[in-house]
Amino acid sequence: MAGKQTTPKQAALKRAVFLDRDGTIMRDRGYLKDPEGVELLPGVVDSLKALCREGWKLIIVSNQSGVGRGLMTVDEMNAVHARLIRLLRGHGIEIAASYLCTHSPDDECECRKPGIASLEKASVEHSVDISQSWIVGDRESDILCGRNAACTTIWFNTGEFDVASELPDYVAESWAEIYEKISDA
């Protein structure tokens, strides 16, 4: 009996973990403008290193409406993000790409979560199979983005934001739990 055939294009597609930034991988400090305020959350380093070792592409997808609201400049946002990337890289964690939406909620753009334009762009630019990928975030917009894109969702319940219990595929209260759920898939 012949097995299911995979086309070369399908075989080249990779799995990714789409990561929210503020409140998920780094402490949420509001509209952070000072790179020195970047602080990784407990458990992030070990979990992301393990996911990298397992072959997952790590992609940051973040709403940064502070720019669109006039509360920070693009340069300030980029400096904070560059510091985050340097910290992660210093721990051997490679972020494949980052997609930062600078629009305000009133702009109604498609790249702002829960819109899926950033995930679709990442899919094309990094050969990602969204249906085999996960999204991790601490807010409802993160979970809705994942659902809208048909990827598996994990709500990182930090106690800061409420998400309707029926929305996420999984709920985790630590990075150890997040890693366990993704690794077991």
C-alpha positions in Angstrom: 0.0 0.0 0.0 1.5 3.3 -1.1 1.9 6.1 1.5 0.7 9.6 1.0 2.9 11.5 -1.5 4.3 14.8 -0.6 5.3 17.4 -3.3 8.7 19.0 -3.1 7.0 22.3 -2.3 5.0 20.8 0.6 8.2 19.1 2.0 10.0 22.5 2.0 7.4 24.1 4.2 8.4 24.6 7.8 6.6 24.8 11.2 6.8 28.1 13.1 5.9 29.4 16.5 4.5 32.9 16.1 5.2 34.9 19.2 3.6 37.9 20.6 6.2 40.2 22.1 5.1 42.4 25.0 3.7 40.4 27.9 4.6 37.1 26.2 8.4 37.0 25.7 9.3 40.2 27.4 7.8 42.1 30.3 5.0 44.5 29.2 6.0 48.0 30.2 3.4 49.9 28.2 4.7 51.9 25.3 8.3 51.2 26.0 10.8 53.6 24.4 13.9 52.8 26.4 15.8 49.7 25.3 17.2 49.3 28.8 13.6 48.4 29.9 13.6 45.1 28.0 13.3 42.2 30.4 12.8 38.6 29.3 10.1 36.8 31.1 10.9 33.8 33.3 11.3 30.5 31.4 11.5 32.2 27.9 15.2 31.4 27.3 15.1 27.7 28.1 11.8 27.2 26.2 12.8 29.1 23.1 16.2 27.4 23.0 14.6 24.0 23.2 12.1 24.9 20.4 15.0 26.1 18.2 16.8 22.8 18.8 13.6 21.0 17.7 13.6 22.9 14.4 10.8 25.4 15.0 11.1 28.7 13.3 10.5 31.5 15.8 8.7 34.6 14.4 7.6 37.6 16.4 4.3 39.2 15.4 3.5 42.3 17.5 1.1 45.2 17.5 3.1 48.3 18.3 0.3 50.9 18.2 2.3 53.3 20.3 3.8 54.5 17.0 0.5 55.1 15.4 -0.8 56.8 18.5 2.2 59.2 18.6 3.5 57.8 21.9 6.8 56.7 20.5 8.8 57.0 17.3 9.6 54.2 14.9 13.3 54.6 15.9 12.4 54.2 19.6 10.3 51.1 18.8 13.2 49.7 16.6 15.7 50.3 19.4 13.7 48.4 21.9 13.1 45.6 19.5 16.8 45.4 18.5 17.7 45.1 22.2 15.2 42.2 22.5 16.7 40.4 19.5 20.3 40.9 20.8 19.3 39.5 24.2 17.7 36.5 22.6 20.7 36.0 20.3 23.0 36.2 23.2 21.3 33.1 24.6 21.6 31.3 21.3 18.0 31.9 20.2 17.5 32.9 16.6 14.4 34.8 15.7 13.7 34.1 12.0 11.7 37.3 11.5 9.7 40.0 13.2 6.5 41.7 11.9 5.7 44.8 13.9 2.4 46.6 13.1 2.7 50.3 13.9 -0.9 51.2 13.1 -3.3 52.4 15.7 -6.5 50.4 16.2 -8.5 53.1 14.3 -6.4 52.5 11.2 -8.2 49.1 10.6 -5.2 47.7 8.9 -4.8 44.0 8.0 -1.4 43.5 9.6 -2.7 44.4 13.1 -3.7 41.4 15.1 -6.3 39.9 15.0 -5.7 40.4 11.3 -3.6 37.7 9.7 -1.6 39.7 7.0 1.6 39.4 9.1 1.3 35.6 9.4 0.5 35.3 5.7 3.5 37.4 4.8 5.7 35.3 7.1 4.3 32.2 5.5 5.4 33.3 2.0 8.8 34.9 3.1 9.9 32.0 5.3 8.2 29.0 3.7 6.0 28.4 6.7 3.0 26.1 6.8 0.6 28.1 9.0 -1.7 25.0 9.5 1.3 23.2 11.2 2.3 26.3 13.2 1.4 27.7 16.6 0.8 31.2 18.0 1.5 32.2 21.6 0.1 35.4 23.1 -1.3 36.9 26.2 -4.2 38.8 24.6 -7.4 37.9 22.8 -6.2 39.6 19.6 -3.3 37.1 19.6 -5.6 34.1 19.9 -8.1 35.5 17.4 -5.2 36.0 14.9 -4.2 32.4 15.3 -7.8 31.2 14.9 -8.3 33.4 11.9 -5.2 31.9 10.3 -6.0 28.3 11.3 -3.0 27.7 13.4 -2.9 26.2 16.9 -3.2 28.8 19.7 -1.9 29.0 23.2 -3.1 31.7 25.5 -0.3 32.6 27.9 -2.4 33.4 30.9 -0.4 35.9 32.9 -3.4 37.2 34.8 -3.2 40.5 33.1 -5.8 40.0 30.3 -8.9 37.9 30.0 -9.6 35.7 27.0 -12.8 33.8 26.6 -12.1 30.1 27.6 -13.5 28.7 24.3 -11.1 30.7 22.1 -7.6 29.2 22.6 -6.7 25.7 21.8 -4.6 25.6 25.0 -4.0 27.7 28.0 -0.6 27.9 29.8 0.5 29.8 32.8 4.3 29.4 32.3 6.8 29.0 29.6 7.5 25.5 30.7 3.8 24.7 30.0 4.0 26.4 26.6 7.0 24.4 25.6 5.5 21.2 26.8 2.3 21.7 24.7 4.2 22.6 21.6 6.9 19.9 22.0 4.3 17.2 22.5 2.5 18.1 19.3 
